[in-house]
Amino acid sequence: MNRNPWFDNIKGFLVIFVVIGHMLTDLRFDYDGKLLETVYLLIYSFHMPLFIILSGYFFRENKYLRVIQLFAVYCVWQILIGSWATLGEGLPLLSGENIGTHLLRPYWALWYLFVMVVWYIVTPYVVRLRGYVWFGL
């Protein structure tokens, strides 16, 4: 598959918006002005939906190796970042309170990797239900 620079540029800009959004997560409460909060809400109103749309666009069935790779990356970062946060709170690493050992509860920004793993596993089955899925309240 040939790479499309247009999609690469969109993903690059979205990554920049993720970084800016995460920086503004804490900064928006430190100042009285509404500008930072408005920028924060604007960024979060489109950057994650676009990431999700692009992930769906590039989805390919029967990529079991991709599922394993994503899950391995998720596990490594969950353990590292969750354990780092646990240490920062002064809790022992070898306890049930270590956030990094809870693989089914993603720590902060790792939810996206976890959802991608679930997406890759569930999508082939949902696609088979095309006419049978009813979304209602």
Phi and psi in radians as a Rosetta constraint file:
Dihedral C 1 N 2 CA 2 C 2 CIRCULARHARMONIC -1.365 0.35
Dihedral N 2 CA 2 C 2 N 3 CIRCULARHARMONIC 2.485 0.35
Dihedral C 2 N 3 CA 3 C 3 CIRCULARHARMONIC -1.374 0.35
Dihedral N 3 CA 3 C 3 N 4 CIRCULARHARMONIC 2.501 0.35
Dihedral C 3 N 4 CA 4 C 4 CIRCULARHARMONIC -1.883 0.35
Dihedral N 4 CA 4 C 4 N 5 CIRCULARHARMONIC 2.014 0.35
Dihedral C 4 N 5 CA 5 C 5 CIRCULARHARMONIC -1.061 0.35
Dihedral N 5 CA 5 C 5 N 6 CIRCULARHARMONIC -0.471 0.35
Dihedral C 5 N 6 CA 6 C 6 CIRCULARHARMONIC -1.094 0.35
Dihedral N 6 CA 6 C 6 N 7 CIRCULARHARMONIC -0.827 0.35
Dihedral C 6 N 7 CA 7 C 7 CIRCULARHARMONIC -1.169 0.35
Dihedral N 7 CA 7 C 7 N 8 CIRCULARHARMONIC -0.667 0.35
Dihedral C 7 N 8 CA 8 C 8 CIRCULARHARMONIC -1.079 0.35
Dihedral N 8 CA 8 C 8 N 9 CIRCULARHARMONIC -0.712 0.35
Dihedral C 8 N 9 CA 9 C 9 CIRCULARHARMONIC -1.166 0.35
Dihedral N 9 CA 9 C 9 N 10 CIRCULARHARMONIC -0.717 0.35
Dihedral C 9 N 10 CA 10 C 10 CIRCULARHARMONIC -1.059 0.35
Dihedral N 10 CA 10 C 10 N 11 CIRCULARHARMONIC -0.818 0.35
Dihedral C 10 N 11 CA 11 C 11 CIRCULARHARMONIC -1.104 0.35
Dihedral N 11 CA 11 C 11 N 12 CIRCULARHARMONIC -0.658 0.35
Dihedral C 11 N 12 CA 12 C 12 CIRCULARHARMONIC -1.074 0.35
Dihedral N 12 CA 12 C 12 N 13 CIRCULARHARMONIC -0.806 0.35
Dihedral C 12 N 13 CA 13 C 13 CIRCULARHARMONIC -1.113 0.35
Dihedral N 13 CA 13 C 13 N 14 CIRCULARHARMONIC -0.688 0.35
Dihedral C 13 N 14 CA 14 C 14 CIRCULARHARMONIC -1.117 0.35
Dihedral N 14 CA 14 C 14 N 15 CIRCULARHARMONIC -0.656 0.35
Dihedral C 14 N 15 CA 15 C 15 CIRCULARHARMONIC -1.115 0.35
Dihedral N 15 CA 15 C 15 N 16 CIRCULARHARMONIC -0.720 0.35
Dihedral C 15 N 16 CA 16 C 16 CIRCULARHARMONIC -1.069 0.35
Dihedral N 16 CA 16 C 16 N 17 CIRCULARHARMONIC -0.737 0.35
Dihedral C 16 N 17 CA 17 C 17 CIRCULARHARMONIC -1.140 0.35
Dihedral N 17 CA 17 C 17 N 18 CIRCULARHARMONIC -0.595 0.35
Dihedral C 17 N 18 CA 18 C 18 CIRCULARHARMONIC -1.079 0.35
Dihedral N 18 CA 18 C 18 N 19 CIRCULARHARMONIC -0.810 0.35
Dihedral C 18 N 19 CA 19 C 19 CIRCULARHARMONIC -1.093 0.35
Dihedral N 19 CA 19 C 19 N 20 CIRCULARHARMONIC -0.803 0.35
Dihedral C 19 N 20 CA 20 C 20 CIRCULARHARMONIC -1.097 0.35
Dihedral N 20 CA 20 C 20 N 21 CIRCULARHARMONIC -0.763 0.35
Dihedral C 20 N 21 CA 21 C 21 CIRCULARHARMONIC -1.063 0.35
Dihedral N 21 CA 21 C 21 N 22 CIRCULARHARMONIC -0.706 0.35
Dihedral C 21 N 22 CA 22 C 22 CIRCULARHARMONIC -1.218 0.35
Dihedral N 22 CA 22 C 22 N 23 CIRCULARHARMONIC -0.602 0.35
Dihedral C 22 N 23 CA 23 C 23 CIRCULARHARMONIC -1.145 0.35
Dihedral N 23 CA 23 C 23 N 24 CIRCULARHARMONIC -0.695 0.35
Dihedral C 23 N 24 CA 24 C 24 CIRCULARHARMONIC -1.297 0.35
Dihedral N 24 CA 24 C 24 N 25 CIRCULARHARMONIC -0.258 0.35
Dihedral C 24 N 25 CA 25 C 25 CIRCULARHARMONIC -0.964 0.35
Dihedral N 25 CA 25 C 25 N 26 CIRCULARHARMONIC -0.769 0.35
Dihedral C 25 N 26 CA 26 C 26 CIRCULARHARMONIC -1.582 0.35
Dihedral N 26 CA 26 C 26 N 27 CIRCULARHARMONIC -0.623 0.35
Dihedral C 26 N 27 CA 27 C 27 CIRCULARHARMONIC -1.198 0.35
Dihedral N 27 CA 27 C 27 N 28 CIRCULARHARMONIC -0.504 0.35
Dihedral C 27 N 28 CA 28 C 28 CIRCULARHARMONIC -1.124 0.35
Dihedral N 28 CA 28 C 28 N 29 CIRCULARHARMONIC -0.369 0.35
Dihedral C 28 N 29 CA 29 C 29 CIRCULARHARMONIC -1.636 0.35
Dihedral N 29 CA 29 C 29 N 30 CIRCULARHARMONIC -0.168 0.35
Dihedral C 29 N 30 CA 30 C 30 CIRCULARHARMONIC -1.467 0.35
Dihedral N 30 CA 30 C 30 N 31 CIRCULARHARMONIC -0.219 0.35
Dihedral C 30 N 31 CA 31 C 31 CIRCULARHARMONIC -2.175 0.35
Dihedral N 31 CA 31 C 31 N 32 CIRCULARHARMONIC 2.649 0.35
Dihedral C 31 N 32 CA 32 C 32 CIRCULARHARMONIC -1.349 0.35
Dihedral N 32 CA 32 C 32 N 33 CIRCULARHARMONIC -0.451 0.35
Dihedral C 32 N 33 CA 33 C 33 CIRCULARHARMONIC -1.168 0.35
Dihedral N 33 CA 33 C 33 N 34 CIRCULARHARMONIC 2.685 0.35
Dihedral C 33 N 34 CA 34 C 34 CIRCULARHARMONIC -1.547 0.35
Dihedral N 34 CA 34 C 34 N 35 CIRCULARHARMONIC -0.087 0.35
Dihedral C 34 N 35 CA 35 C 35 CIRCULARHARMONIC -1.073 0.35
Dihedral N 35 CA 35 C 35 N 36 CIRCULARHARMONIC -0.854 0.35
Dihedral C 35 N 36 CA 36 C 36 CIRCULARHARMONIC -1.123 0.35
Dihedral N 36 CA 36 C 36 N 37 CIRCULARHARMONIC -0.683 0.35
Dihedral C 36 N 37 CA 37 C 37 CIRCULARHARMONIC -1.176 0.35
Dihedral N 37 CA 37 C 37 N 38 CIRCULARHARMONIC -0.657 0.35
Dihedral C 37 N 38 CA 38 C 38 CIRCULARHARMONIC -1.146 0.35
Dihedral N 38 CA 38 C 38 N 39 CIRCULARHARMONIC -0.765 0.35
Dihedral C 38 N 39 CA 39 C 39 CIRCULARHARMONIC -1.103 0.35
Dihedral N 39 CA 39 C 39 N 40 CIRCULARHARMONIC -0.751 0.35
Dihedral C 39 N 40 CA 40 C 40 CIRCULARHARMONIC -1.019 0.35
Dihedral N 40 CA 40 C 40 N 41 CIRCULARHARMONIC -0.868 0.35
Dihedral C 40 N 41 CA 41 C 41 CIRCULARHARMONIC -1.143 0.35
Dihedral N 41 CA 41 C 41 N 42 CIRCULARHARMONIC -0.630 0.35
Dihedral C 41 N 42 CA 42 C 42 CIRCULARHARMONIC -1.111 0.35
Dihedral N 42 CA 42 C 42 N 43 CIRCULARHARMONIC -0.822 0.35
Dihedral C 42 N 43 CA 43 C 43 CIRCULARHARMONIC -1.079 0.35
Dihedral N 43 CA 43 C 43 N 44 CIRCULARHARMONIC -0.799 0.35
Dihedral C 43 N 44 CA 44 C 44 CIRCULARHARMONIC -1.286 0.35
Dihedral N 44 CA 44 C 44 N 45 CIRCULARHARMONIC -0.212 0.35
Dihedral C 44 N 45 CA 45 C 45 CIRCULARHARMONIC -1.352 0.35
Dihedral N 45 CA 45 C 45 N 46 CIRCULARHARMONIC -0.332 0.35
Dihedral C 45 N 46 CA 46 C 46 CIRCULARHARMONIC -2.271 0.35
Dihedral N 46 CA 46 C 46 N 47 CIRCULARHARMONIC -0.459 0.35
Dihedral C 46 N 47 CA 47 C 47 CIRCULARHARMONIC -1.247 0.35
Dihedral N 47 CA 47 C 47 N 48 CIRCULARHARMONIC -0.702 0.35
Dihedral C 47 N 48 CA 48 C 48 CIRCULARHARMONIC -1.284 0.35
Dihedral N 48 CA 48 C 48 N 49 CIRCULARHARMONIC -0.709 0.35
Dihedral C 48 N 49 CA 49 C 49 CIRCULARHARMONIC -1.019 0.35
Dihedral N 49 CA 49 C 49 N 50 CIRCULARHARMONIC -0.676 0.35
Dihedral C 49 N 50 CA 50 C 50 CIRCULARHARMONIC -1.162 0.35
Dihedral N 50 CA 50 C 50 N 51 CIRCULARHARMONIC -0.694 0.35
Dihedral C 50 N 51 CA 51 C 51 CIRCULARHARMONIC -1.038 0.35
Dihedral N 51 CA 51 C 51 N 52 CIRCULARHARMONIC -0.743 0.35
Dihedral C 51 N 52 CA 52 C 52 CIRCULARHARMONIC -1.172 0.35
Dihedral N 52 CA 52 C 52 N 53 CIRCULARHARMONIC -0.720 0.35
Dihedral C 52 N 53 CA 53 C 53 CIRCULARHARMONIC -1.096 0.35
Dihedral N 53 CA 53 C 53 N 54 CIRCULARHARMONIC -0.781 0.35
Dihedral C 53 N 54 CA 54 C 54 CIRCULARHARMONIC -1.121 0.35
Dihedral N 54 CA 54 C 54 N 55 CIRCULARHARMONIC -0.652 0.35
Dihedral C 54 N 55 CA 55 C 55 CIRCULARHARMONIC -1.106 0.35
Dihedral N 55 CA 55 C 55 N 56 CIRCULARHARMONIC -0.712 0.35
Dihedral C 55 N 56 CA 56 C 56 CIRCULARHARMONIC -1.169 0.35
Dihedral N 56 CA 56 C 56 N 57 CIRCULARHARMONIC -0.657 0.35
Dihedral C 56 N 57 CA 57 C 57 CIRCULARHARMONIC -1.119 0.35
Dihedral N 57 CA 57 C 57 N 58 CIRCULARHARMONIC -0.682 0.35
Dihedral C 57 N 58 CA 58 C 58 CIRCULARHARMONIC -1.599 0.35
Dihedral N 58 CA 58 C 58 N 59 CIRCULARHARMONIC 0.105 0.35
Dihedral C 58 N 59 CA 59 C 59 CIRCULARHARMONIC -1.137 0.35
Dihedral N 59 CA 59 C 59 N 60 CIRCULARHARMONIC 2.360 0.35
Dihedral C 59 N 60 CA 60 C 60 CIRCULARHARMONIC -2.247 0.35
Dihedral N 60 CA 60 C 60 N 61 CIRCULARHARMONIC 2.328 0.35
Dihedral C 60 N 61 CA 61 C 61 CIRCULARHARMONIC -1.236 0.35
Dihedral N 61 CA 61 C 61 N 62 CIRCULARHARMONIC 2.837 0.35
Dihedral C 61 N 62 CA 62 C 62 CIRCULARHARMONIC 0.995 0.35
Dihedral N 62 CA 62 C 62 N 63 CIRCULARHARMONIC 0.757 0.35
Dihedral C 62 N 63 CA 63 C 63 CIRCULARHARMONIC -1.910 0.35
Dihedral N 63 CA 63 C 63 N 64 CIRCULARHARMONIC 1.133 0.35
Dihedral C 63 N 64 CA 64 C 64 CIRCULARHARMONIC -1.090 0.35
Dihedral N 64 CA 64 C 64 N 65 CIRCULARHARMONIC -0.614 0.35
Dihedral C 64 N 65 CA 65 C 65 CIRCULARHARMONIC -1.098 0.35
Dihedral N 65 CA 65 C 65 N 66 CIRCULARHARMONIC -0.652 0.35
Dihedral C 65 N 66 CA 66 C 66 CIRCULARHARMONIC -1.124 0.35
Dihedral N 66 CA 66 C 66 N 67 CIRCULARHARMONIC -0.707 0.35
Dihedral C 66 N 67 CA 67 C 67 CIRCULARHARMONIC -1.069 0.35
Dihedral N 67 CA 67 C 67 N 68 CIRCULARHARMONIC -0.789 0.35
Dihedral C 67 N 68 CA 68 C 68 CIRCULARHARMONIC -1.122 0.35
Dihedral N 68 CA 68 C 68 N 69 CIRCULARHARMONIC -0.739 0.35
Dihedral C 68 N 69 CA 69 C 69 CIRCULARHARMONIC -1.096 0.35
Dihedral N 69 CA 69 C 69 N 70 CIRCULARHARMONIC -0.839 0.35
Dihedral C 69 N 70 CA 70 C 70 CIRCULARHARMONIC -1.081 0.35
Dihedral N 70 CA 70 C 70 N 71 CIRCULARHARMONIC -0.724 0.35
Dihedral C 70 N 71 CA 71 C 71 CIRCULARHARMONIC -1.168 0.35
Dihedral N 71 CA 71 C 71 N 72 CIRCULARHARMONIC -0.661 0.35
Dihedral C 71 N 72 CA 72 C 72 CIRCULARHARMONIC -1.123 0.35
Dihedral N 72 CA 72 C 72 N 73 CIRCULARHARMONIC -0.772 0.35
Dihedral C 72 N 73 CA 73 C 73 CIRCULARHARMONIC -1.091 0.35
Dihedral N 73 CA 73 C 73 N 74 CIRCULARHARMONIC -0.765 0.35
Dihedral C 73 N 74 CA 74 C 74 CIRCULARHARMONIC -1.037 0.35
Dihedral N 74 CA 74 C 74 N 75 CIRCULARHARMONIC -0.822 0.35
Dihedral C 74 N 75 CA 75 C 75 CIRCULARHARMONIC -1.071 0.35
Dihedral N 75 CA 75 C 75 N 76 CIRCULARHARMONIC -0.788 0.35
Dihedral C 75 N 76 CA 76 C 76 CIRCULARHARMONIC -1.047 0.35
Dihedral N 76 CA 76 C 76 N 77 CIRCULARHARMONIC -0.874 0.35
Dihedral C 76 N 77 CA 77 C 77 CIRCULARHARMONIC -1.213 0.35
Dihedral N 77 CA 77 C 77 N 78 CIRCULARHARMONIC -0.616 0.35
Dihedral C 77 N 78 CA 78 C 78 CIRCULARHARMONIC -1.065 0.35
Dihedral N 78 CA 78 C 78 N 79 CIRCULARHARMONIC -0.794 0.35
Dihedral C 78 N 79 CA 79 C 79 CIRCULARHARMONIC -1.160 0.35
Dihedral N 79 CA 79 C 79 N 80 CIRCULARHARMONIC -0.801 0.35
Dihedral C 79 N 80 CA 80 C 80 CIRCULARHARMONIC -1.159 0.35
Dihedral N 80 CA 80 C 80 N 81 CIRCULARHARMONIC -0.951 0.35
Dihedral C 80 N 81 CA 81 C 81 CIRCULARHARMONIC -1.236 0.35
Dihedral N 81 CA 81 C 81 N 82 CIRCULARHARMONIC -0.708 0.35
Dihedral C 81 N 82 CA 82 C 82 CIRCULARHARMONIC -1.105 0.35
Dihedral N 82 CA 82 C 82 N 83 CIRCULARHARMONIC -0.707 0.35
Dihedral C 82 N 83 CA 83 C 83 CIRCULARHARMONIC -1.199 0.35
Dihedral N 83 CA 83 C 83 N 84 CIRCULARHARMONIC -0.656 0.35
Dihedral C 83 N 84 CA 84 C 84 CIRCULARHARMONIC -1.078 0.35
Dihedral N 84 CA 84 C 84 N 85 CIRCULARHARMONIC -0.762 0.35
Dihedral C 84 N 85 CA 85 C 85 CIRCULARHARMONIC -1.138 0.35
Dihedral N 85 CA 85 C 85 N 86 CIRCULARHARMONIC -0.660 0.35
Dihedral C 85 N 86 CA 86 C 86 CIRCULARHARMONIC -1.113 0.35
Dihedral N 86 CA 86 C 86 N 87 CIRCULARHARMONIC -0.755 0.35
Dihedral C 86 N 87 CA 87 C 87 CIRCULARHARMONIC -1.084 0.35
Dihedral N 87 CA 87 C 87 N 88 CIRCULARHARMONIC -0.692 0.35
Dihedral C 87 N 88 CA 88 C 88 CIRCULARHARMONIC -1.099 0.35
Dihedral N 88 CA 88 C 88 N 89 CIRCULARHARMONIC -0.483 0.35
Dihedral C 88 N 89 CA 89 C 89 CIRCULARHARMONIC -1.529 0.35
Dihedral N 89 CA 89 C 89 N 90 CIRCULARHARMONIC -0.037 0.35
Dihedral C 89 N 90 CA 90 C 90 CIRCULARHARMONIC 1.389 0.35
Dihedral N 90 CA 90 C 90 N 91 CIRCULARHARMONIC 0.332 0.35
Dihedral C 90 N 91 CA 91 C 91 CIRCULARHARMONIC -1.658 0.35
Dihedral N 91 CA 91 C 91 N 92 CIRCULARHARMONIC 2.644 0.35
Dihedral C 91 N 92 CA 92 C 92 CIRCULARHARMONIC -1.241 0.35
Dihedral N 92 CA 92 C 92 N 93 CIRCULARHARMONIC 2.475 0.35
Dihedral C 92 N 93 CA 93 C 93 CIRCULARHARMONIC -1.140 0.35
Dihedral N 93 CA 93 C 93 N 94 CIRCULARHARMONIC -0.642 0.35
Dihedral C 93 N 94 CA 94 C 94 CIRCULARHARMONIC -1.614 0.35
Dihedral N 94 CA 94 C 94 N 95 CIRCULARHARMONIC 0.851 0.35
Dihedral C 94 N 95 CA 95 C 95 CIRCULARHARMONIC -2.282 0.35
Dihedral N 95 CA 95 C 95 N 96 CIRCULARHARMONIC 2.930 0.35
Dihedral C 95 N 96 CA 96 C 96 CIRCULARHARMONIC -1.220 0.35
Dihedral N 96 CA 96 C 96 N 97 CIRCULARHARMONIC -0.192 0.35
Dihedral C 96 N 97 CA 97 C 97 CIRCULARHARMONIC -1.503 0.35
Dihedral N 97 CA 97 C 97 N 98 CIRCULARHARMONIC -0.027 0.35
Dihedral C 97 N 98 CA 98 C 98 CIRCULARHARMONIC -1.265 0.35
Dihedral N 98 CA 98 C 98 N 99 CIRCULARHARMONIC 1.958 0.35
Dihedral C 98 N 99 CA 99 C 99 CIRCULARHARMONIC -1.054 0.35
Dihedral N 99 CA 99 C 99 N 100 CIRCULARHARMONIC -0.577 0.35
Dihedral C 99 N 100 CA 100 C 100 CIRCULARHARMONIC -1.145 0.35
Dihedral N 100 CA 100 C 100 N 101 CIRCULARHARMONIC -0.377 0.35
Dihedral C 100 N 101 CA 101 C 101 CIRCULARHARMONIC -1.555 0.35
Dihedral N 101 CA 101 C 101 N 102 CIRCULARHARMONIC -0.087 0.35
Dihedral C 101 N 102 CA 102 C 102 CIRCULARHARMONIC -1.622 0.35
Dihedral N 102 CA 102 C 102 N 103 CIRCULARHARMONIC 1.507 0.35
Dihedral C 102 N 103 CA 103 C 103 CIRCULARHARMONIC -1.242 0.35
Dihedral N 103 CA 103 C 103 N 104 CIRCULARHARMONIC -0.332 0.35
Dihedral C 103 N 104 CA 104 C 104 CIRCULARHARMONIC -1.657 0.35
Dihedral N 104 CA 104 C 104 N 105 CIRCULARHARMONIC 0.081 0.35
Dihedral C 104 N 105 CA 105 C 105 CIRCULARHARMONIC -2.195 0.35
Dihedral N 105 CA 105 C 105 N 106 CIRCULARHARMONIC 1.570 0.35
Dihedral C 105 N 106 CA 106 C 106 CIRCULARHARMONIC -1.049 0.35
Dihedral N 106 CA 106 C 106 N 107 CIRCULARHARMONIC 2.442 0.35
Dihedral C 106 N 107 CA 107 C 107 CIRCULARHARMONIC -1.456 0.35
Dihedral N 107 CA 107 C 107 N 108 CIRCULARHARMONIC 2.172 0.35
Dihedral C 107 N 108 CA 108 C 108 CIRCULARHARMONIC 0.695 0.35
Dihedral N 108 CA 108 C 108 N 109 CIRCULARHARMONIC -1.847 0.35
Dihedral C 108 N 109 CA 109 C 109 CIRCULARHARMONIC -1.379 0.35
Dihedral N 109 CA 109 C 109 N 110 CIRCULARHARMONIC -0.076 0.35
Dihedral C 109 N 110 CA 110 C 110 CIRCULARHARMONIC -1.376 0.35
Dihedral N 110 CA 110 C 110 N 111 CIRCULARHARMONIC -0.036 0.35
Dihedral C 110 N 111 CA 111 C 111 CIRCULARHARMONIC -1.030 0.35
Dihedral N 111 CA 111 C 111 N 112 CIRCULARHARMONIC -0.556 0.35
Dihedral C 111 N 112 CA 112 C 112 CIRCULARHARMONIC -1.165 0.35
Dihedral N 112 CA 112 C 112 N 113 CIRCULARHARMONIC -0.756 0.35
Dihedral C 112 N 113 CA 113 C 113 CIRCULARHARMONIC -1.101 0.35
Dihedral N 113 CA 113 C 113 N 114 CIRCULARHARMONIC -0.735 0.35
Dihedral C 113 N 114 CA 114 C 114 CIRCULARHARMONIC -1.075 0.35
Dihedral N 114 CA 114 C 114 N 115 CIRCULARHARMONIC -0.761 0.35
Dihedral C 114 N 115 CA 115 C 115 CIRCULARHARMONIC -1.159 0.35
Dihedral N 115 CA 115 C 115 N 116 CIRCULARHARMONIC -0.605 0.35
Dihedral C 115 N 116 CA 116 C 116 CIRCULARHARMONIC -1.125 0.35
Dihedral N 116 CA 116 C 116 N 117 CIRCULARHARMONIC -0.682 0.35
Dihedral C 116 N 117 CA 117 C 117 CIRCULARHARMONIC -1.090 0.35
Dihedral N 117 CA 117 C 117 N 118 CIRCULARHARMONIC -0.832 0.35
Dihedral C 117 N 118 CA 118 C 118 CIRCULARHARMONIC -1.088 0.35
Dihedral N 118 CA 118 C 118 N 119 CIRCULARHARMONIC -0.708 0.35
Dihedral C 118 N 119 CA 119 C 119 CIRCULARHARMONIC -1.011 0.35
Dihedral N 119 CA 119 C 119 N 120 CIRCULARHARMONIC -0.833 0.35
Dihedral C 119 N 120 CA 120 C 120 CIRCULARHARMONIC -1.124 0.35
Dihedral N 120 CA 120 C 120 N 121 CIRCULARHARMONIC -0.568 0.35
Dihedral C 120 N 121 CA 121 C 121 CIRCULARHARMONIC -1.361 0.35
Dihedral N 121 CA 121 C 121 N 122 CIRCULARHARMONIC -0.735 0.35
Dihedral C 121 N 122 CA 122 C 122 CIRCULARHARMONIC -1.462 0.35
Dihedral N 122 CA 122 C 122 N 123 CIRCULARHARMONIC -0.603 0.35
Dihedral C 122 N 123 CA 123 C 123 CIRCULARHARMONIC -0.976 0.35
Dihedral N 123 CA 123 C 123 N 124 CIRCULARHARMONIC -0.787 0.35
Dihedral C 123 N 124 CA 124 C 124 CIRCULARHARMONIC -1.018 0.35
Dihedral N 124 CA 124 C 124 N 125 CIRCULARHARMONIC -0.538 0.35
Dihedral C 124 N 125 CA 125 C 125 CIRCULARHARMONIC -1.371 0.35
Dihedral N 125 CA 125 C 125 N 126 CIRCULARHARMONIC -0.662 0.35
Dihedral C 125 N 126 CA 126 C 126 CIRCULARHARMONIC -1.213 0.35
Dihedral N 126 CA 126 C 126 N 127 CIRCULARHARMONIC -0.624 0.35
Dihedral C 126 N 127 CA 127 C 127 CIRCULARHARMONIC -1.062 0.35
Dihedral N 127 CA 127 C 127 N 128 CIRCULARHARMONIC -0.579 0.35
Dihedral C 127 N 128 CA 128 C 128 CIRCULARHARMONIC -1.200 0.35
Dihedral N 128 CA 128 C 128 N 129 CIRCULARHARMONIC -0.317 0.35
Dihedral C 128 N 129 CA 129 C 129 CIRCULARHARMONIC -1.660 0.35
Dihedral N 129 CA 129 C 129 N 130 CIRCULARHARMONIC 0.309 0.35
Dihedral C 129 N 130 CA 130 C 130 CIRCULARHARMONIC -0.623 0.35
Dihedral N 130 CA 130 C 130 N 131 CIRCULARHARMONIC -1.027 0.35
Dihedral C 130 N 131 CA 131 C 131 CIRCULARHARMONIC -1.484 0.35
Dihedral N 131 CA 131 C 131 N 132 CIRCULARHARMONIC -0.076 0.35
Dihedral C 131 N 132 CA 132 C 132 CIRCULARHARMONIC -1.818 0.35
Dihedral N 132 CA 132 C 132 N 133 CIRCULARHARMONIC -0.186 0.35
Dihedral C 132 N 133 CA 133 C 133 CIRCULARHARMONIC -1.480 0.35
Dihedral N 133 CA 133 C 133 N 134 CIRCULARHARMONIC 2.206 0.35
Dihedral C 133 N 134 CA 134 C 134 CIRCULARHARMONIC -2.112 0.35
Dihedral N 134 CA 134 C 134 N 135 CIRCULARHARMONIC 2.150 0.35
Dihedral C 134 N 135 CA 135 C 135 CIRCULARHARMONIC -1.777 0.35
Dihedral N 135 CA 135 C 135 N 136 CIRCULARHARMONIC 1.969 0.35
Dihedral C 135 N 136 CA 136 C 136 CIRCULARHARMONIC -2.566 0.35
Dihedral N 136 CA 136 C 136 N 137 CIRCULARHARMONIC 2.909 0.35
